[in-house]
């Protein structure tokens, strides 16, 4: 609505109708992929083709074959692939005491 347009203008966020245009932006080193699972492989592979590092929400892919393609593409492009796991950085988890906090 109008409110979201106002926010975009205040923080200078470009609005793109096609995610491929984002990958063309040479000022970006990395992208965060937070899309429906069936789009993860297509977008991640394109991002590596565009020499971007990728933060990818879990699950990495729909199946092991897609996951291998994504990992292999990251290795071939020599780019970082990180699967987003929020709790990885939660202090009790890092300290190995996660069970006490459940």
HUTA-V102144 format. One record per run of one state. SS is the DSSP state (a for helix, b for strand, c for the rest). FROM is the first residue (numbers start at 0). TO is the last residue. Records with the same first field share a line. If there is no record, write none. Layout:
SS=FROM-TO + FROM-TO
This chain:
c=0-0 + 11-17 + 23-28 + 33-35 + 49-51 + 57-62 + 77-79 + 84-84 + 89-89 + 94-96 + 101-101
a=1-10 + 18-22 + 36-48 + 63-76 + 85-88 + 90-93 + 97-100
b=29-32 + 52-56 + 80-83
